[in-house]
Amino acid sequence: MARALVAVHAWHDHPLELFTPVRAWEIDWHLVKEHADTLLSEALAGERERYPDVPVHRVVSGERPAEALIDEIHGSSLIVVGSHGRGAVGRALLGSVSQAVLHYAPCPVAVLRARDR
């Protein structure tokens, strides 16, 4: 029997406040969460057909991505995180999710870079 896959899509509003005149109270968070859920659905599209025996638990979170992932890793046998490779400036502003997960993970971690398109 296959273990459950936990697919996490997380974001945080802090960078929005730094770079735009929009304030957190002006944002329709229900719409943002709905959009994030759609993005996660699209990312998983087709995989259920390819792997019908793998149960999938979907998590959409407004927490910082590293915190959302760390909240979900207990009991995991493998953690897979993506890396945008934003460089020093991106890490300084947003933090490195993969670095945070590597620091707290109780199991092996695979860090995958986005494919060049």
PDB file as gemmi writes it, atoms N, CA and C in Angstrom:
CRYST1    1.000    1.000    1.000  90.00  90.00  90.00 P 1                      
ATOM      1  N   MET A   1       0.842  -1.191   0.000  1.00  0.00           N  
ATOM      2  CA  MET A   1       0.000   0.000   0.000  1.00  0.00           C  
ATOM      3  C   MET A   1       0.884   1.251   0.000  1.00  0.00           C  
ATOM      4  N   ALA A   2       0.542   2.207  -0.822  1.00  0.00           N  
ATOM      5  CA  ALA A   2       1.318   3.441  -0.941  1.00  0.00           C  
ATOM      6  C   ALA A   2       1.042   4.362   0.241  1.00  0.00           C  
ATOM      7  N   ARG A   3       2.067   5.108   0.639  1.00  0.00           N  
ATOM      8  CA  ARG A   3       1.899   6.108   1.689  1.00  0.00           C  
ATOM      9  C   ARG A   3       1.242   7.339   1.099  1.00  0.00           C  
ATOM     10  N   ALA A   4       0.643   8.116   1.945  1.00  0.00           N  
ATOM     11  CA  ALA A   4      -0.037   9.335   1.489  1.00  0.00           C  
ATOM     12  C   ALA A   4       0.982  10.397   1.081  1.00  0.00           C  
ATOM     13  N   LEU A   5       0.636  11.116   0.053  1.00  0.00           N  
ATOM     14  CA  LEU A   5       1.407  12.271  -0.405  1.00  0.00           C  
ATOM     15  C   LEU A   5       0.732  13.515   0.161  1.00  0.00           C  
ATOM     16  N   VAL A   6       1.518  14.379   0.777  1.00  0.00           N  
ATOM     17  CA  VAL A   6       0.993  15.649   1.260  1.00  0.00           C  
ATOM     18  C   VAL A   6       1.535  16.725   0.329  1.00  0.00           C  
ATOM     19  N   ALA A   7       0.633  17.367  -0.401  1.00  0.00           N  
ATOM     20  CA  ALA A   7       1.013  18.428  -1.340  1.00  0.00           C  
ATOM     21  C   ALA A   7       0.673  19.760  -0.683  1.00  0.00           C  
ATOM     22  N   VAL A   8       1.694  20.604  -0.499  1.00  0.00           N  
ATOM     23  CA  VAL A   8       1.517  21.876   0.205  1.00  0.00           C  
ATOM     24  C   VAL A   8       1.765  23.038  -0.748  1.00  0.00           C  
ATOM     25  N   HIS A   9       0.823  23.969  -0.775  1.00  0.00           N  
ATOM     26  CA  HIS A   9       1.014  25.237  -1.496  1.00  0.00           C  
ATOM     27  C   HIS A   9       0.849  26.332  -0.454  1.00  0.00           C  
ATOM     28  N   ALA A  10       1.910  27.112  -0.258  1.00  0.00           N  
ATOM     29  CA  ALA A  10       1.868  28.144   0.775  1.00  0.00           C  
ATOM     30  C   ALA A  10       2.395  29.458   0.232  1.00  0.00           C  
ATOM     31  N   TRP A  11       1.942  30.538   0.807  1.00  0.00           N  
ATOM     32  CA  TRP A  11       2.395  31.865   0.460  1.00  0.00           C  
ATOM     33  C   TRP A  11       2.304  32.698   1.738  1.00  0.00           C  
ATOM     34  N   HIS A  12       2.873  33.868   1.682  1.00  0.00           N  
ATOM     35  CA  HIS A  12       2.782  34.792   2.803  1.00  0.00           C  
ATOM     36  C   HIS A  12       2.675  36.192   2.245  1.00  0.00           C  
ATOM     37  N   ASP A  13       1.920  37.046   2.899  1.00  0.00           N  
ATOM     38  CA  ASP A  13       1.644  38.375   2.359  1.00  0.00           C  
ATOM     39  C   ASP A  13       2.738  39.401   2.602  1.00  0.00           C  
ATOM     40  N   HIS A  14       3.727  39.112   3.392  1.00  0.00           N  
ATOM     41  CA  HIS A  14       4.752  40.105   3.726  1.00  0.00           C  
ATOM     42  C   HIS A  14       5.405  40.751   2.489  1.00  0.00           C  
ATOM     43  N   PRO A  15       5.859  39.960   1.490  1.00  0.00           N  
ATOM     44  CA  PRO A  15       6.449  40.603   0.307  1.00  0.00           C  
ATOM     45  C   PRO A  15       5.468  41.508  -0.434  1.00  0.00           C  
ATOM     46  N   LEU A  16       4.173  41.179  -0.402  1.00  0.00           N  
ATOM     47  CA  LEU A  16       3.193  42.044  -1.055  1.00  0.00           C  
ATOM     48  C   LEU A  16       3.199  43.430  -0.421  1.00  0.00           C  
ATOM     49  N   GLU A  17       3.285  43.483   0.899  1.00  0.00           N  
ATOM     50  CA  GLU A  17       3.263  44.761   1.592  1.00  0.00           C  
ATOM     51  C   GLU A  17       4.536  45.565   1.337  1.00  0.00           C  
ATOM     52  N   LEU A  18       5.657  44.885   1.097  1.00  0.00           N  
ATOM     53  CA  LEU A  18       6.905  45.590   0.845  1.00  0.00           C  
ATOM     54  C   LEU A  18       6.933  46.266  -0.518  1.00  0.00           C  
ATOM     55  N   PHE A  19       6.336  45.630  -1.519  1.00  0.00           N  
ATOM     56  CA  PHE A  19       6.515  46.081  -2.896  1.00  0.00           C  
ATOM     57  C   PHE A  19       5.279  46.682  -3.553  1.00  0.00           C  
ATOM     58  N   THR A  20       4.170  46.694  -2.871  1.00  0.00           N  
ATOM     59  CA  THR A  20       2.966  47.256  -3.470  1.00  0.00           C  
ATOM     60  C   THR A  20       2.288  48.189  -2.478  1.00  0.00           C  
ATOM     61  N   PRO A  21       1.480  49.112  -2.971  1.00  0.00           N  
ATOM     62  CA  PRO A  21       0.747  49.982  -2.058  1.00  0.00           C  
ATOM     63  C   PRO A  21      -0.456  49.285  -1.419  1.00  0.00           C  
ATOM     64  N   VAL A  22      -0.729  48.038  -1.793  1.00  0.00           N  
ATOM     65  CA  VAL A  22      -1.870  47.305  -1.258  1.00  0.00           C  
ATOM     66  C   VAL A  22      -1.561  46.869   0.168  1.00  0.00           C  
ATOM     67  N   ARG A  23      -2.494  47.056   1.062  1.00  0.00           N  
ATOM     68  CA  ARG A  23      -2.322  46.634   2.452  1.00  0.00           C  
ATOM     69  C   ARG A  23      -3.082  45.328   2.665  1.00  0.00           C  
ATOM     70  N   ALA A  24      -2.665  44.564   3.642  1.00  0.00           N  
ATOM     71  CA  ALA A  24      -3.233  43.239   3.894  1.00  0.00           C  
ATOM     72  C   ALA A  24      -4.748  43.281   4.043  1.00  0.00           C  
ATOM     73  N   TRP A  25      -5.281  44.334   4.675  1.00  0.00           N  
ATOM     74  CA  TRP A  25      -6.728  44.394   4.884  1.00  0.00           C  
ATOM     75  C   TRP A  25      -7.493  44.717   3.605  1.00  0.00           C  
ATOM     76  N   GLU A  26      -6.786  45.138   2.542  1.00  0.00           N  
ATOM     77  CA  GLU A  26      -7.436  45.454   1.270  1.00  0.00           C  
ATOM     78  C   GLU A  26      -7.502  44.249   0.334  1.00  0.00           C  
ATOM     79  N   ILE A  27      -6.891  43.146   0.725  1.00  0.00           N  
ATOM     80  CA  ILE A  27      -6.817  41.972  -0.137  1.00  0.00           C  
ATOM     81  C   ILE A  27      -7.969  41.024   0.178  1.00  0.00           C  
ATOM     82  N   ASP A  28      -8.585  40.493  -0.838  1.00  0.00           N  
ATOM     83  CA  ASP A  28      -9.642  39.495  -0.667  1.00  0.00           C  
ATOM     84  C   ASP A  28      -8.977  38.140  -0.454  1.00  0.00           C  
ATOM     85  N   TRP A  29      -8.721  37.781   0.821  1.00  0.00           N  
ATOM     86  CA  TRP A  29      -7.969  36.568   1.140  1.00  0.00           C  
ATOM     87  C   TRP A  29      -8.699  35.314   0.709  1.00  0.00           C  
ATOM     88  N   HIS A  30     -10.023  35.357   0.681  1.00  0.00           N  
ATOM     89  CA  HIS A  30     -10.773  34.195   0.187  1.00  0.00           C  
ATOM     90  C   HIS A  30     -10.433  33.941  -1.283  1.00  0.00           C  
ATOM     91  N   LEU A  31     -10.366  35.004  -2.060  1.00  0.00           N  
ATOM     92  CA  LEU A  31     -10.013  34.894  -3.477  1.00  0.00           C  
ATOM     93  C   LEU A  31      -8.570  34.414  -3.651  1.00  0.00           C  
ATOM     94  N   VAL A  32      -7.652  34.916  -2.816  1.00  0.00           N  
ATOM     95  CA  VAL A  32      -6.253  34.488  -2.881  1.00  0.00           C  
ATOM     96  C   VAL A  32      -6.146  32.996  -2.581  1.00  0.00           C  
ATOM     97  N   LYS A  33      -6.838  32.541  -1.533  1.00  0.00           N  
ATOM     98  CA  LYS A  33      -6.791  31.118  -1.173  1.00  0.00           C  
ATOM     99  C   LYS A  33      -7.432  30.260  -2.271  1.00  0.00           C  
ATOM    100  N   GLU A  34      -8.503  30.745  -2.846  1.00  0.00           N  
ATOM    101  CA  GLU A  34      -9.154  30.027  -3.948  1.00  0.00           C  
ATOM    102  C   GLU A  34      -8.201  29.886  -5.141  1.00  0.00           C  
ATOM    103  N   HIS A  35      -7.485  30.953  -5.461  1.00  0.00           N  
ATOM    104  CA  HIS A  35      -6.512  30.920  -6.551  1.00  0.00           C  
ATOM    105  C   HIS A  35      -5.377  29.939  -6.228  1.00  0.00           C  
ATOM    106  N   ALA A  36      -4.894  29.968  -4.983  1.00  0.00           N  
ATOM    107  CA  ALA A  36      -3.828  29.047  -4.566  1.00  0.00           C  
ATOM    108  C   ALA A  36      -4.297  27.599  -4.665  1.00  0.00           C  
ATOM    109  N   ASP A  37      -5.549  27.345  -4.286  1.00  0.00           N  
ATOM    110  CA  ASP A  37      -6.099  25.992  -4.390  1.00  0.00           C  
ATOM    111  C   ASP A  37      -6.171  25.555  -5.847  1.00  0.00           C  
ATOM    112  N   THR A  38      -6.520  26.472  -6.736  1.00  0.00           N  
ATOM    113  CA  THR A  38      -6.554  26.173  -8.172  1.00  0.00           C  
ATOM    114  C   THR A  38      -5.154  25.852  -8.686  1.00  0.00           C  
ATOM    115  N   LEU A  39      -4.154  26.635  -8.265  1.00  0.00           N  
ATOM    116  CA  LEU A  39      -2.768  26.361  -8.673  1.00  0.00           C  
ATOM    117  C   LEU A  39      -2.310  24.978  -8.214  1.00  0.00           C  
ATOM    118  N   LEU A  40      -2.646  24.619  -6.985  1.00  0.00           N  
ATOM    119  CA  LEU A  40      -2.275  23.303  -6.475  1.00  0.00           C  
ATOM    120  C   LEU A  40      -2.988  22.205  -7.257  1.00  0.00           C  
ATOM    121  N   SER A  41      -4.252  22.399  -7.563  1.00  0.00           N  
ATOM    122  CA  SER A  41      -5.001  21.418  -8.364  1.00  0.00           C  
ATOM    123  C   SER A  41      -4.376  21.232  -9.732  1.00  0.00           C  
ATOM    124  N   GLU A  42      -3.982  22.335 -10.361  1.00  0.00           N  
ATOM    125  CA  GLU A  42      -3.349  22.260 -11.677  1.00  0.00           C  
ATOM    126  C   GLU A  42      -1.999  21.552 -11.606  1.00  0.00           C  
ATOM    127  N   ALA A  43      -1.253  21.792 -10.534  1.00  0.00           N  
ATOM    128  CA  ALA A  43       0.053  21.139 -10.374  1.00  0.00           C  
ATOM    129  C   ALA A  43      -0.096  19.633 -10.202  1.00  0.00           C  
ATOM    130  N   LEU A  44      -1.193  19.213  -9.603  1.00  0.00           N  
ATOM    131  CA  LEU A  44      -1.418  17.779  -9.364  1.00  0.00           C  
ATOM    132  C   LEU A  44      -2.227  17.105 -10.478  1.00  0.00           C  
ATOM    133  N   ALA A  45      -2.728  17.902 -11.421  1.00  0.00           N  
ATOM    134  CA  ALA A  45      -3.578  17.360 -12.484  1.00  0.00           C  
ATOM    135  C   ALA A  45      -2.885  16.228 -13.237  1.00  0.00           C  
ATOM    136  N   GLY A  46      -3.596  15.180 -13.441  1.00  0.00           N  
ATOM    137  CA  GLY A  46      -3.073  14.045 -14.188  1.00  0.00           C  
ATOM    138  C   GLY A  46      -2.337  13.029 -13.332  1.00  0.00           C  
ATOM    139  N   GLU A  47      -1.829  13.464 -12.189  1.00  0.00           N  
ATOM    140  CA  GLU A  47      -1.063  12.540 -11.348  1.00  0.00           C  
ATOM    141  C   GLU A  47      -1.951  11.507 -10.666  1.00  0.00           C  
ATOM    142  N   ARG A  48      -3.162  11.880 -10.346  1.00  0.00           N  
ATOM    143  CA  ARG A  48      -4.075  10.906  -9.727  1.00  0.00           C  
ATOM    144  C   ARG A  48      -4.395   9.762 -10.683  1.00  0.00           C  
ATOM    145  N   GLU A  49      -4.469  10.082 -11.965  1.00  0.00           N  
ATOM    146  CA  GLU A  49      -4.715   9.034 -12.957  1.00  0.00           C  
ATOM    147  C   GLU A  49      -3.480   8.140 -13.101  1.00  0.00           C  
ATOM    148  N   ARG A  50      -2.299   8.743 -13.051  1.00  0.00           N  
ATOM    149  CA  ARG A  50      -1.054   7.971 -13.181  1.00  0.00           C  
ATOM    150  C   ARG A  50      -0.766   7.129 -11.949  1.00  0.00           C  
ATOM    151  N   TYR A  51      -1.158   7.634 -10.771  1.00  0.00           N  
ATOM    152  CA  TYR A  51      -0.882   6.941  -9.513  1.00  0.00           C  
ATOM    153  C   TYR A  51      -2.168   6.857  -8.681  1.00  0.00           C  
ATOM    154  N   PRO A  52      -3.143   6.077  -9.142  1.00  0.00           N  
ATOM    155  CA  PRO A  52      -4.445   6.053  -8.467  1.00  0.00           C  
ATOM    156  C   PRO A  52      -4.405   5.471  -7.051  1.00  0.00           C  
ATOM    157  N   ASP A  53      -3.391   4.696  -6.718  1.00  0.00           N  
ATOM    158  CA  ASP A  53      -3.322   4.085  -5.387  1.00  0.00           C  
ATOM    159  C   ASP A  53      -2.654   4.978  -4.344  1.00  0.00           C  
ATOM    160  N   VAL A  54      -2.175   6.138  -4.752  1.00  0.00           N  
ATOM    161  CA  VAL A  54      -1.497   7.040  -3.809  1.00  0.00           C  
ATOM    162  C   VAL A  54      -2.511   8.067  -3.294  1.00  0.00           C  
ATOM    163  N   PRO A  55      -2.823   7.989  -2.005  1.00  0.00           N  
ATOM    164  CA  PRO A  55      -3.727   9.007  -1.457  1.00  0.00           C  
ATOM    165  C   PRO A  55      -3.017  10.350  -1.362  1.00  0.00           C  
ATOM    166  N   VAL A  56      -3.747  11.428  -1.669  1.00  0.00           N  
ATOM    167  CA  VAL A  56      -3.168  12.769  -1.661  1.00  0.00           C  
ATOM    168  C   VAL A  56      -3.934  13.636  -0.669  1.00  0.00           C  
ATOM    169  N   HIS A  57      -3.195  14.250   0.234  1.00  0.00           N  
ATOM    170  CA  HIS A  57      -3.746  15.218   1.178  1.00  0.00           C  
ATOM    171  C   HIS A  57      -3.246  16.586   0.731  1.00  0.00           C  
ATOM    172  N   ARG A  58      -4.169  17.471   0.383  1.00  0.00           N  
ATOM    173  CA  ARG A  58      -3.799  18.799  -0.114  1.00  0.00           C  
ATOM    174  C   ARG A  58      -3.870  19.822   1.010  1.00  0.00           C  
ATOM    175  N   VAL A  59      -2.845  20.675   1.080  1.00  0.00           N  
ATOM    176  CA  VAL A  59      -2.793  21.725   2.089  1.00  0.00           C  
ATOM    177  C   VAL A  59      -2.545  23.053   1.383  1.00  0.00           C  
ATOM    178  N   VAL A  60      -3.430  24.012   1.601  1.00  0.00           N  
ATOM    179  CA  VAL A  60      -3.254  25.375   1.097  1.00  0.00           C  
ATOM    180  C   VAL A  60      -3.142  26.252   2.334  1.00  0.00           C  
ATOM    181  N   SER A  61      -2.050  27.012   2.413  1.00  0.00           N  
ATOM    182  CA  SER A  61      -1.764  27.756   3.637  1.00  0.00           C  
ATOM    183  C   SER A  61      -1.305  29.175   3.340  1.00  0.00           C  
ATOM    184  N   GLY A  62      -1.731  30.098   4.170  1.00  0.00           N  
ATOM    185  CA  GLY A  62      -1.281  31.482   4.093  1.00  0.00           C  
ATOM    186  C   GLY A  62      -0.079  31.745   4.983  1.00  0.00           C  
ATOM    187  N   GLU A  63       0.451  30.688   5.607  1.00  0.00           N  
ATOM    188  CA  GLU A  63       1.661  30.832   6.419  1.00  0.00           C  
ATOM    189  C   GLU A  63       2.870  31.007   5.514  1.00  0.00           C  
ATOM    190  N   ARG A  64       3.991  31.404   6.116  1.00  0.00           N  
ATOM    191  CA  ARG A  64       5.239  31.408   5.363  1.00  0.00           C  
ATOM    192  C   ARG A  64       5.477  29.984   4.865  1.00  0.00           C  
ATOM    193  N   PRO A  65       5.955  29.820   3.631  1.00  0.00           N  
ATOM    194  CA  PRO A  65       6.115  28.471   3.075  1.00  0.00           C  
ATOM    195  C   PRO A  65       6.932  27.520   3.940  1.00  0.00           C  
ATOM    196  N   ALA A  66       8.054  27.968   4.483  1.00  0.00           N  
ATOM    197  CA  ALA A  66       8.870  27.082   5.312  1.00  0.00           C  
ATOM    198  C   ALA A  66       8.084  26.607   6.532  1.00  0.00           C  
ATOM    199  N   GLU A  67       7.348  27.509   7.172  1.00  0.00           N  
ATOM    200  CA  GLU A  67       6.556  27.146   8.342  1.00  0.00           C  
ATOM    201  C   GLU A  67       5.449  26.169   7.983  1.00  0.00           C  
ATOM    202  N   ALA A  68       4.783  26.400   6.856  1.00  0.00           N  
ATOM    203  CA  ALA A  68       3.710  25.501   6.430  1.00  0.00           C  
ATOM    204  C   ALA A  68       4.250  24.095   6.166  1.00  0.00           C  
ATOM    205  N   LEU A  69       5.397  24.010   5.514  1.00  0.00           N  
ATOM    206  CA  LEU A  69       5.997  22.701   5.244  1.00  0.00           C  
ATOM    207  C   LEU A  69       6.443  22.016   6.527  1.00  0.00           C  
ATOM    208  N   ILE A  70       7.085  22.746   7.411  1.00  0.00           N  
ATOM    209  CA  ILE A  70       7.560  22.166   8.666  1.00  0.00           C  
ATOM    210  C   ILE A  70       6.387  21.662   9.498  1.00  0.00           C  
ATOM    211  N   ASP A  71       5.247  22.363   9.442  1.00  0.00           N  
ATOM    212  CA  ASP A  71       4.046  21.906  10.151  1.00  0.00           C  
ATOM    213  C   ASP A  71       3.556  20.548   9.637  1.00  0.00           C  
ATOM    214  N   GLU A  72       3.861  20.221   8.385  1.00  0.00           N  
ATOM    215  CA  GLU A  72       3.341  19.008   7.752  1.00  0.00           C  
ATOM    216  C   GLU A  72       4.325  17.834   7.708  1.00  0.00           C  
ATOM    217  N   ILE A  73       5.563  17.994   8.182  1.00  0.00           N  
ATOM    218  CA  ILE A  73       6.576  16.965   7.938  1.00  0.00           C  
ATOM    219  C   ILE A  73       6.647  15.853   8.965  1.00  0.00           C  
ATOM    220  N   HIS A  74       5.931  15.966  10.045  1.00  0.00           N  
ATOM    221  CA  HIS A  74       6.003  14.938  11.079  1.00  0.00           C  
ATOM    222  C   HIS A  74       5.547  13.586  10.534  1.00  0.00           C  
ATOM    223  N   GLY A  75       6.370  12.576  10.716  1.00  0.00           N  
ATOM    224  CA  GLY A  75       6.055  11.230  10.250  1.00  0.00           C  
ATOM    225  C   GLY A  75       6.377  10.983   8.783  1.00  0.00           C  
ATOM    226  N   SER A  76       6.994  11.956   8.125  1.00  0.00           N  
ATOM    227  CA  SER A  76       7.326  11.805   6.705  1.00  0.00           C  
ATOM    228  C   SER A  76       8.529  10.895   6.523  1.00  0.00           C  
ATOM    229  N   SER A  77       8.562  10.195   5.392  1.00  0.00           N  
ATOM    230  CA  SER A  77       9.730   9.385   5.066  1.00  0.00           C  
ATOM    231  C   SER A  77      10.614  10.083   4.030  1.00  0.00           C  
ATOM    232  N   LEU A  78      10.081  11.104   3.360  1.00  0.00           N  
ATOM    233  CA  LEU A  78      10.829  11.894   2.388  1.00  0.00           C  
ATOM    234  C   LEU A  78      10.115  13.224   2.209  1.00  0.00           C  
ATOM    235  N   ILE A  79      10.894  14.282   2.127  1.00  0.00           N  
ATOM    236  CA  ILE A  79      10.337  15.603   1.858  1.00  0.00           C  
ATOM    237  C   ILE A  79      10.940  16.088   0.549  1.00  0.00           C  
ATOM    238  N   VAL A  80      10.092  16.560  -0.344  1.00  0.00           N  
ATOM    239  CA  VAL A  80      10.551  17.092  -1.624  1.00  0.00           C  
ATOM    240  C   VAL A  80      10.137  18.556  -1.685  1.00  0.00           C  
ATOM    241  N   VAL A  81      11.116  19.428  -1.880  1.00  0.00           N  
ATOM    242  CA  VAL A  81      10.830  20.856  -2.004  1.00  0.00           C  
ATOM    243  C   VAL A  81      11.413  21.363  -3.314  1.00  0.00           C  
ATOM    244  N   GLY A  82      10.767  22.359  -3.860  1.00  0.00           N  
ATOM    245  CA  GLY A  82      11.280  22.993  -5.063  1.00  0.00           C  
ATOM    246  C   GLY A  82      12.200  24.135  -4.690  1.00  0.00           C  
ATOM    247  N   SER A  83      13.018  24.543  -5.641  1.00  0.00           N  
ATOM    248  CA  SER A  83      13.903  25.679  -5.436  1.00  0.00           C  
ATOM    249  C   SER A  83      13.886  26.538  -6.681  1.00  0.00           C  
ATOM    250  N   HIS A  84      13.610  27.810  -6.486  1.00  0.00           N  
ATOM    251  CA  HIS A  84      13.605  28.749  -7.611  1.00  0.00           C  
ATOM    252  C   HIS A  84      15.002  29.255  -7.910  1.00  0.00           C  
ATOM    253  N   GLY A  85      15.918  29.087  -6.978  1.00  0.00           N  
ATOM    254  CA  GLY A  85      17.266  29.607  -7.173  1.00  0.00           C  
ATOM    255  C   GLY A  85      17.265  31.115  -7.280  1.00  0.00           C  
ATOM    256  N   ARG A  86      16.601  31.794  -6.362  1.00  0.00           N  
ATOM    257  CA  ARG A  86      16.464  33.251  -6.438  1.00  0.00           C  
ATOM    258  C   ARG A  86      17.742  34.004  -6.130  1.00  0.00           C  
ATOM    259  N   GLY A  87      18.735  33.346  -5.557  1.00  0.00           N  
ATOM    260  CA  GLY A  87      19.994  34.007  -5.242  1.00  0.00           C  
ATOM    261  C   GLY A  87      19.966  34.714  -3.902  1.00  0.00           C  
ATOM    262  N   ALA A  88      21.035  35.447  -3.614  1.00  0.00           N  
ATOM    263  CA  ALA A  88      21.220  36.067  -2.301  1.00  0.00           C  
ATOM    264  C   ALA A  88      20.137  37.098  -1.978  1.00  0.00           C  
ATOM    265  N   VAL A  89      19.745  37.909  -2.947  1.00  0.00           N  
ATOM    266  CA  VAL A  89      18.738  38.947  -2.695  1.00  0.00           C  
ATOM    267  C   VAL A  89      17.388  38.306  -2.383  1.00  0.00           C  
ATOM    268  N   GLY A  90      16.994  37.317  -3.175  1.00  0.00           N  
ATOM    269  CA  GLY A  90      15.729  36.628  -2.927  1.00  0.00           C  
ATOM    270  C   GLY A  90      15.712  35.931  -1.577  1.00  0.00           C  
ATOM    271  N   ARG A  91      16.819  35.298  -1.217  1.00  0.00           N  
ATOM    272  CA  ARG A  91      16.900  34.643   0.090  1.00  0.00           C  
ATOM    273  C   ARG A  91      16.799  35.664   1.217  1.00  0.00           C  
ATOM    274  N   ALA A  92      17.420  36.815   1.033  1.00  0.00           N  
ATOM    275  CA  ALA A  92      17.394  37.850   2.073  1.00  0.00           C  
ATOM    276  C   ALA A  92      15.984  38.382   2.285  1.00  0.00           C  
ATOM    277  N   LEU A  93      15.229  38.574   1.195  1.00  0.00           N  
ATOM    278  CA  LEU A  93      13.878  39.111   1.307  1.00  0.00           C  
ATOM    279  C   LEU A  93      12.854  38.062   1.693  1.00  0.00           C  
ATOM    280  N   LEU A  94      12.956  36.885   1.102  1.00  0.00           N  
ATOM    281  CA  LEU A  94      11.935  35.864   1.280  1.00  0.00           C  
ATOM    282  C   LEU A  94      12.368  34.721   2.174  1.00  0.00           C  
ATOM    283  N   GLY A  95      13.660  34.538   2.372  1.00  0.00           N  
ATOM    284  CA  GLY A  95      14.156  33.388   3.124  1.00  0.00           C  
ATOM    285  C   GLY A  95      14.272  32.189   2.197  1.00  0.00           C  
ATOM    286  N   SER A  96      15.088  31.247   2.575  1.00  0.00           N  
ATOM    287  CA  SER A  96      15.246  30.049   1.771  1.00  0.00           C  
ATOM    288  C   SER A  96      14.405  28.941   2.373  1.00  0.00           C  
ATOM    289  N   VAL A  97      13.348  28.578   1.663  1.00  0.00           N  
ATOM    290  CA  VAL A  97      12.464  27.513   2.135  1.00  0.00           C  
ATOM    291  C   VAL A  97      13.224  26.205   2.231  1.00  0.00           C  
ATOM    292  N   SER A  98      13.997  25.881   1.198  1.00  0.00           N  
ATOM    293  CA  SER A  98      14.719  24.601   1.211  1.00  0.00           C  
ATOM    294  C   SER A  98      15.716  24.541   2.362  1.00  0.00           C  
ATOM    295  N   GLN A  99      16.400  25.647   2.662  1.00  0.00           N  
ATOM    296  CA  GLN A  99      17.344  25.667   3.778  1.00  0.00           C  
ATOM    297  C   GLN A  99      16.636  25.447   5.113  1.00  0.00           C  
ATOM    298  N   ALA A 100      15.506  26.084   5.298  1.00  0.00           N  
ATOM    299  CA  ALA A 100      14.748  25.921   6.543  1.00  0.00           C  
ATOM    300  C   ALA A 100      14.266  24.482   6.699  1.00  0.00           C  
ATOM    301  N   VAL A 101      13.759  23.906   5.619  1.00  0.00           N  
ATOM    302  CA  VAL A 101      13.272  22.527   5.685  1.00  0.00           C  
ATOM    303  C   VAL A 101      14.432  21.574   5.951  1.00  0.00           C  
ATOM    304  N   LEU A 102      15.569  21.789   5.297  1.00  0.00           N  
ATOM    305  CA  LEU A 102      16.746  20.949   5.554  1.00  0.00           C  
ATOM    306  C   LEU A 102      17.154  21.000   7.020  1.00  0.00           C  
ATOM    307  N   HIS A 103      17.039  22.155   7.621  1.00  0.00           N  
ATOM    308  CA  HIS A 103      17.431  22.335   9.021  1.00  0.00           C  
ATOM    309  C   HIS A 103      16.518  21.563   9.979  1.00  0.00           C  
ATOM    310  N   TYR A 104      15.218  21.519   9.708  1.00  0.00           N  
ATOM    311  CA  TYR A 104      14.246  20.929  10.621  1.00  0.00           C  
ATOM    312  C   TYR A 104      13.770  19.534  10.254  1.00  0.00           C  
ATOM    313  N   ALA A 105      14.103  19.051   9.091  1.00  0.00           N  
ATOM    314  CA  ALA A 105      13.555  17.779   8.610  1.00  0.00           C  
ATOM    315  C   ALA A 105      14.033  16.578   9.426  1.00  0.00           C  
ATOM    316  N   PRO A 106      13.110  15.697   9.784  1.00  0.00           N  
ATOM    317  CA  PRO A 106      13.471  14.482  10.512  1.00  0.00           C  
ATOM    318  C   PRO A 106      13.771  13.314   9.577  1.00  0.00           C  
ATOM    319  N   CYS A 107      13.831  13.586   8.280  1.00  0.00           N  
ATOM    320  CA  CYS A 107      14.018  12.536   7.289  1.00  0.00           C  
ATOM    321  C   CYS A 107      14.762  13.118   6.079  1.00  0.00           C  
ATOM    322  N   PRO A 108      15.068  12.292   5.078  1.00  0.00           N  
ATOM    323  CA  PRO A 108      15.750  12.815   3.888  1.00  0.00           C  
ATOM    324  C   PRO A 108      14.934  13.905   3.177  1.00  0.00           C  
ATOM    325  N   VAL A 109      15.666  14.838   2.567  1.00  0.00           N  
ATOM    326  CA  VAL A 109      15.047  15.948   1.842  1.00  0.00           C  
ATOM    327  C   VAL A 109      15.622  15.968   0.424  1.00  0.00           C  
ATOM    328  N   ALA A 110      14.750  16.072  -0.558  1.00  0.00           N  
ATOM    329  CA  ALA A 110      15.170  16.233  -1.957  1.00  0.00           C  
ATOM    330  C   ALA A 110      14.822  17.660  -2.373  1.00  0.00           C  
ATOM    331  N   VAL A 111      15.818  18.413  -2.824  1.00  0.00           N  
ATOM    332  CA  VAL A 111      15.598  19.781  -3.287  1.00  0.00           C  
ATOM    333  C   VAL A 111      15.695  19.772  -4.807  1.00  0.00           C  
ATOM    334  N   LEU A 112      14.605  20.083  -5.457  1.00  0.00           N  
ATOM    335  CA  LEU A 112      14.536  20.042  -6.921  1.00  0.00           C  
ATOM    336  C   LEU A 112      14.437  21.457  -7.469  1.00  0.00           C  
ATOM    337  N   ARG A 113      15.236  21.750  -8.468  1.00  0.00           N  
ATOM    338  CA  ARG A 113      15.172  23.052  -9.135  1.00  0.00           C  
ATOM    339  C   ARG A 113      14.143  22.993 -10.258  1.00  0.00           C  
ATOM    340  N   ALA A 114      13.549  24.139 -10.523  1.00  0.00           N  
ATOM    341  CA  ALA A 114      12.593  24.228 -11.637  1.00  0.00           C  
ATOM    342  C   ALA A 114      13.350  23.978 -12.933  1.00  0.00           C  
ATOM    343  N   ARG A 115      12.714  23.302 -13.861  1.00  0.00           N  
ATOM    344  CA  ARG A 115      13.320  23.061 -15.172  1.00  0.00           C  
ATOM    345  C   ARG A 115      13.471  24.353 -15.935  1.00  0.00           C  
ATOM    346  N   ASP A 116      14.524  24.434 -16.691  1.00  0.00           N  
ATOM    347  CA  ASP A 116      14.657  25.583 -17.597  1.00  0.00           C  
ATOM    348  C   ASP A 116      13.612  25.445 -18.685  1.00  0.00           C  
ATOM    349  N   ARG A 117      12.917  26.501 -18.969  1.00  0.00           N  
ATOM    350  CA  ARG A 117      11.850  26.430 -19.982  1.00  0.00           C  
ATOM    351  C   ARG A 117      12.274  27.149 -21.229  1.00  0.00           C  
TER     352      ARG A 117                                                      
END                                                                             
